[in-house]
Amino acid sequence: MGGYMTKSERTGGDVWSCKNCTWIHEPKAAKRILEELEKIIDKATMRDLQILRFKIWMEIASQSQ
């Protein structure tokens, strides 16, 4: 999704870097994420948010093909 694996400066372990990721800042993506967040924000876990981000990325990626 525009990122890559890199080494953590803090722990030295592998972490996901979103440094070159820009899709989430596109108005279409940001609007969808905010709409979905409003539905789950009170009970959402970090995993829920990761799944939401991936789901919306897949949706937007499939529309641009």
C-alpha positions in Angstrom: 0.0 0.0 0.0 2.9 2.3 -0.7 5.0 1.4 2.2 7.9 -1.0 2.9 9.6 -2.9 5.7 12.4 -1.2 7.5 14.3 -1.5 10.8 13.0 0.3 13.9 15.4 2.9 15.2 14.1 2.2 18.7 14.0 -1.6 18.8 16.0 -2.7 15.8 13.2 -5.0 14.7 11.3 -5.0 11.5 8.5 -2.4 11.2 6.2 -1.2 8.4 7.1 2.2 7.1 4.4 4.3 5.4 6.9 7.0 4.4 6.0 6.9 0.7 2.3 6.2 1.1 0.0 9.0 -0.1 -3.3 7.3 -1.0 -4.8 7.7 2.4 -4.5 11.5 2.1 -6.5 11.6 -1.2 -10.0 13.2 -0.5 -11.9 10.1 -1.7 -10.0 7.9 0.7 -10.1 10.3 3.6 -13.8 10.7 3.3 -14.5 7.0 3.3 -12.3 6.4 6.3 -14.0 9.1 8.3 -17.4 7.7 7.3 -16.4 4.3 8.6 -14.7 5.6 11.7 -17.8 7.3 12.8 -19.6 3.9 12.8 -17.0 2.1 15.0 -15.0 4.7 16.9 -16.4 3.9 20.3 -15.5 0.2 20.2 -12.7 0.0 17.6 -9.5 -1.8 18.4 -6.2 -1.1 16.6 -6.7 -4.3 14.6 -10.2 -3.0 13.5 -8.6 0.2 12.3 -5.9 -1.7 10.4 -8.6 -3.8 8.7 -10.6 -0.7 7.9 -7.6 0.9 6.3 -6.8 -2.1 4.2 -10.5 -2.6 3.1 -10.7 1.0 1.9 -7.4 0.8 0.1 -8.6 -2.3 -1.7 -11.9 -0.6 -2.6 -10.1 2.5 -4.0 -7.5 0.5 -5.8 -10.1 -1.7 -7.6 -12.0 1.5 -8.7 -8.9 3.0 -10.3 -8.3 0.0 -12.5 
